[in-house]
Amino acid sequence: MYRTFRRGMIIIAASALLAACSSGGGGQPAAPKGDSTGVTATEILVGTHQPLTGPAAAGYSEISPATKAYFDFVNAAGGINGRKITYKVMDDGYNPANTQTVVRQLVLQDKVFAILNGLGTPTHTNVLDFLKTNKVPDLFVASGSRSWDQPQKYPHTFAYNPDYTVEGKILANHIKENFAGKKVCYMGQDDDFGRDELAGLEKVLGASGIVERQKYVTSNPDVGPQIGALKTAACEVVVLATVPGFTALSIGTAARLAFKPQWVVSNVGSDYPTLAKQLGANKGLLEGMLAVSYLPSPIDMSDPWTAMFKKIHDQYNGKAPFNGNAIYGLSVGYLFVQALVAAGKDLTREGIIAAIEKGGFKGPGIAPLRYAKDDHSGYGGQRMTKISADVQSYFGKVFETDSEGGPVIEFTGERPAPPTSSIPS
C-alpha cells in the first residue's frame, strides 16, 4: 500500500511540474489560447476573393497585387514575429455564386487564418453568414456597405472604406454648398452600394432634392436607357454610385447622347488613371469630374506616405500602374500588418479581433479609422477631388460624418509620419 501511495504521489508531482512548465514556469511555452488556424511558426496564410476578371476587373484587379507587394516587402524584412505572410488571391469574377465557392475553398480546404479585403458589396454579402459560422476573421472588406459594421450580428467582420451613406452625405454637402438650385440626379448600382449612397444623398438634400433616380446591374453593360432618362429629366448634376467600368460606360454613353452634366462620382469608381485607360482617346470627357477620396494621392510625392508606398511599389510591383488602386492595396496591407503587430506573438483569430476592437490605428488615411468594440466601421471621412488637365487633385477640407442624421463637419486631426522602416511597430 505504501509503495502504491508513493507512486501516486510521484505521478501527481510530475503532473504538477508539467503544468507549471506549460503555463510559463519554464520549459516549453504555452500554446496560444484560441484558434490559430492558418498560423505556423513561420507563416500566416491569408485569403481573399477579388474580381481579377469580369465587370469589375478594370482597376480592381490591381488591388490585390499591391497588397501582396507590401507583404513581400515585409516578408523580405523578416516578416512579423518571425512569420511571413502568404496571401492567396482567388478570382470570383465579381459573381456572388463564384464568391461563395472560392471562399469555401479558402476556409475549408486551404484553412486560411483570415479573409482579407474581400471585394464587392453583392459578392461579399453572399459569404457573411458562412464566415460568421466558421468564426473566420473577416477583415477590412473592400466595400462601403453598412452591412460590415454590425458587431453584434457579425462580430468577426470589419469594414475598411468609408460607408456609402457617409460618402453620400459628404458628396451631398458639397453639392448643396456649390450647386444650389441645380437639378440633381442619381444613378447607382442595384444593391446595397447604390441604396446606401442614395440614402446619404437624401439625408442632406432631402428626397425631393433628387429629381431623377436610375439604377444598373453589372450583368448588363447597356446603360443607354438610364442615361437617356437622366437627359430627358434635364439633370444638371449627376451623382454616380458606380464601379469604374460603369463610370466610364455612363460618361461615354452620355457623350454620345450629347448630355453633359456635372459628374459627381463615388470614390470606388473615380480613379482617374483607371477611367482614362477605359475611355482611351475620349479621356477628355473626364475633365471637371468631382469625386472623393480618403487615402494618399498617387501623384503627390510630397506626401511621405505616397513616397513610401511608391518606393515599395517600384521594388515589388513595378510592372503595374501606380494609381489609386495601388495606393488602396498597399494601404490595406499596411493596416493588416498593424493589426498583426497589435495582436502579438501568440497569434490567434480571437487575438486579432480583440486587437482591432481596441482601436488606435493610424496611418496613411487622411480621415480617422473608427474601430472599437461597438464600431466595426472603417474610415470615417473623405475629401473632395477634381480632375483638371489630366490630373486628379484634392481640394477643400477633409470632412467626416456618421451614417445617420449627424452633421457633416470638418476633420482637423493630423496623420502621423510613416515609420522609418516602412513597417508598423
Backbone hydrogen bonds, N-H to C=O, Kabsch-Sander energy under -0.5 kcal/mol:
donor,donor_aa,acceptor,acceptor_aa,energy
5,F,1,M,-2.7
6,R,2,Y,-2.7
7,R,3,R,-2.6
8,G,4,T,-2.1
9,M,5,F,-2.0
10,I,6,R,-2.2
11,I,7,R,-2.2
12,I,8,G,-2.2
13,A,9,M,-2.6
14,A,10,I,-2.6
15,S,11,I,-2.3
16,A,12,I,-2.4
17,L,13,A,-2.2
18,L,14,A,-2.2
19,A,15,S,-2.3
20,A,16,A,-2.2
21,C,17,L,-2.3
22,S,18,L,-2.5
23,S,19,A,-1.2
24,G,21,C,-1.4
25,G,20,A,-2.8
26,G,21,C,-0.7
34,G,32,P,-0.6
36,S,34,G,-0.7
39,V,36,S,-2.2
40,T,43,E,-2.7
44,I,84,K,-2.4
45,L,38,G,-2.6
46,V,44,I,-0.6
46,V,86,T,-3.0
47,G,114,A,-2.5
48,T,88,K,-1.7
50,Q,90,M,-2.7
52,L,50,Q,-1.6
57,A,54,G,-1.6
60,Y,56,A,-0.7
60,Y,58,A,-1.1
61,S,57,A,-2.3
62,E,59,G,-1.8
63,I,60,Y,-1.6
64,S,60,Y,-0.6
66,A,62,E,-1.0
66,A,63,I,-0.6
67,T,63,I,-2.0
68,K,64,S,-2.7
69,A,65,P,-1.9
70,Y,66,A,-1.8
71,F,67,T,-2.0
72,D,68,K,-2.9
73,F,69,A,-2.0
74,V,70,Y,-2.4
75,N,71,F,-3.1
76,A,72,D,-2.2
77,A,73,F,-1.0
77,A,74,V,-0.6
78,G,75,N,-1.8
79,G,74,V,-2.6
80,I,83,R,-2.7
81,N,79,G,-0.6
83,R,80,I,-1.7
84,K,42,T,-2.6
86,T,44,I,-2.8
86,T,84,K,-0.5
87,Y,85,I,-0.5
88,K,46,V,-3.2
88,K,86,T,-0.7
89,V,87,Y,-0.7
90,M,48,T,-2.3
90,M,88,K,-0.5
92,D,50,Q,-2.1
92,D,90,M,-0.5
93,G,50,Q,-0.7
95,N,92,D,-1.7
98,N,95,N,-0.6
99,T,95,N,-2.2
100,Q,96,P,-1.9
101,T,97,A,-1.4
102,V,98,N,-2.7
103,V,99,T,-2.5
104,R,100,Q,-1.9
105,Q,101,T,-1.8
106,L,102,V,-2.4
107,V,103,V,-2.4
108,L,104,R,-2.9
109,Q,104,R,-0.6
109,Q,105,Q,-1.6
110,D,105,Q,-2.7
112,V,106,L,-1.9
113,F,45,L,-3.7
114,A,45,L,-0.6
115,I,137,P,-2.6
116,L,47,G,-2.9
116,L,114,A,-0.6
117,N,115,I,-0.5
117,N,139,L,-3.3
119,L,49,H,-2.2
120,G,142,A,-1.9
124,H,120,G,-2.0
125,T,121,T,-1.8
126,N,122,P,-0.7
126,N,123,T,-0.6
127,V,124,H,-1.9
128,L,124,H,-0.7
128,L,125,T,-0.7
131,L,127,V,-2.4
132,K,128,L,-2.1
133,T,129,D,-2.6
134,N,130,F,-1.8
135,K,132,K,-1.3
136,V,131,L,-2.2
138,D,156,H,-2.8
139,L,115,I,-2.5
139,L,137,P,-0.7
141,V,158,F,-2.2
142,A,118,G,-2.1
143,S,141,V,-1.9
148,W,145,S,-1.1
149,D,146,R,-1.1
150,Q,148,W,-1.0
154,Y,150,Q,-4.0
157,T,154,Y,-1.4
158,F,138,D,-2.5
159,A,376,H,-3.0
160,Y,141,V,-0.8
160,Y,143,S,-0.6
161,N,141,V,-0.9
161,N,143,S,-0.5
164,Y,144,G,-2.4
167,E,163,D,-2.4
168,G,164,Y,-2.7
169,K,165,T,-2.1
170,I,166,V,-2.0
171,L,167,E,-2.6
172,A,168,G,-2.6
173,N,169,K,-2.2
174,H,170,I,-1.6
175,I,171,L,-2.4
176,K,172,A,-3.0
177,E,173,N,-1.7
178,N,174,H,-1.8
179,F,175,I,-2.9
182,K,179,F,-2.0
184,V,182,K,-0.7
185,C,237,V,-3.1
186,Y,212,E,-2.2
187,M,239,V,-2.4
188,G,214,Q,-2.0
189,Q,241,A,-1.6
190,D,216,Y,-2.4
191,D,189,Q,-2.3
194,G,189,Q,-0.6
195,R,191,D,-2.6
196,D,192,D,-2.8
197,E,193,F,-1.9
198,L,194,G,-2.2
199,A,195,R,-2.1
200,G,196,D,-1.8
201,L,197,E,-2.0
202,E,198,L,-2.5
203,K,199,A,-1.5
204,V,200,G,-0.9
204,V,201,L,-0.8
205,L,201,L,-3.1
206,G,202,E,-1.7
209,G,206,G,-1.3
210,I,207,A,-1.2
211,V,184,V,-2.6
211,V,209,G,-0.6
212,E,184,V,-0.6
214,Q,186,Y,-2.1
216,Y,188,G,-1.6
220,N,217,V,-1.8
223,V,221,P,-1.0
227,I,223,V,-2.5
228,G,224,G,-2.7
229,A,225,P,-1.9
230,L,226,Q,-1.8
231,K,227,I,-2.2
232,T,228,G,-2.5
233,A,229,A,-1.7
234,A,231,K,-1.9
235,C,230,L,-1.9
236,E,183,K,-2.3
237,V,183,K,-2.4
238,V,262,Q,-2.7
239,V,185,C,-2.5
239,V,237,V,-0.5
240,L,264,V,-2.5
241,A,187,M,-2.6
241,A,239,V,-0.5
242,T,240,L,-0.8
246,F,243,V,-1.0
247,T,243,V,-1.8
248,A,244,P,-2.4
249,L,245,G,-2.0
250,S,246,F,-2.1
251,I,247,T,-2.4
252,G,248,A,-2.7
253,T,249,L,-2.6
254,A,250,S,-2.3
255,A,251,I,-1.8
256,R,252,G,-1.6
257,L,253,T,-1.4
258,A,255,A,-1.5
259,F,254,A,-2.9
260,K,258,A,-0.5
262,Q,236,E,-2.9
263,W,261,P,-0.7
264,V,238,V,-2.5
265,V,290,L,-3.0
266,S,240,L,-2.7
269,G,266,S,-1.3
270,S,267,N,-1.5
275,L,271,D,-2.3
276,A,272,Y,-3.3
277,K,273,P,-1.8
278,Q,274,T,-1.8
279,L,275,L,-2.5
280,G,276,A,-1.9
282,N,279,L,-2.2
283,K,280,G,-1.8
285,L,282,N,-2.3
286,L,283,K,-2.0
287,E,284,G,-1.6
288,G,387,I,-2.9
289,M,286,L,-2.4
290,L,263,W,-2.5
291,A,385,T,-1.9
292,V,265,V,-0.5
293,S,383,R,-2.1
300,D,297,S,-0.9
301,M,299,I,-1.2
303,D,300,D,-1.7
307,A,303,D,-2.4
308,M,304,P,-2.1
309,F,305,W,-2.6
310,K,306,T,-2.6
311,K,307,A,-1.9
312,I,308,M,-1.8
313,H,309,F,-3.0
314,D,310,K,-2.8
315,Q,311,K,-1.3
316,Y,312,I,-2.4
317,N,313,H,-3.1
320,A,317,N,-1.9
323,N,321,P,-1.1
327,I,323,N,-2.3
328,Y,324,G,-2.3
329,G,325,N,-2.4
330,L,326,A,-2.6
331,S,327,I,-2.5
332,V,328,Y,-2.3
333,G,329,G,-2.0
334,Y,330,L,-2.2
335,L,331,S,-2.3
336,F,332,V,-2.4
337,V,333,G,-2.0
338,Q,334,Y,-2.2
339,A,335,L,-2.3
340,L,336,F,-2.2
341,V,337,V,-2.6
342,A,338,Q,-2.4
343,A,339,A,-1.8
344,G,340,L,-0.9
344,G,341,V,-0.8
347,L,345,K,-1.9
349,R,35,D,-3.2
352,I,348,T,-1.9
353,I,349,R,-1.8
354,A,350,E,-2.2
355,A,351,G,-2.0
356,I,352,I,-2.1
357,E,353,I,-2.4
358,K,354,A,-1.4
359,G,355,A,-0.7
359,G,356,I,-1.1
366,I,294,Y,-2.2
367,A,294,Y,-0.6
370,R,378,G,-1.5
372,A,375,D,-2.5
373,K,357,E,-0.6
375,D,372,A,-1.4
378,G,161,N,-0.6
379,Y,160,Y,-2.5
380,G,368,P,-2.2
382,Q,399,F,-2.3
383,R,293,S,-2.6
384,M,397,K,-0.6
385,T,291,A,-2.5
386,K,393,S,-2.2
387,I,289,M,-1.8
388,S,386,K,-0.6
388,S,391,V,-3.0
391,V,388,S,-0.9
393,S,386,K,-2.5
393,S,391,V,-0.7
395,F,384,M,-2.0
399,F,382,Q,-3.1
400,E,409,I,-2.7
401,T,380,G,-1.3
409,I,400,E,-2.5
409,I,407,P,-0.7
411,F,398,V,-3.1
412,T,410,E,-0.6
422,S,419,P,-1.5
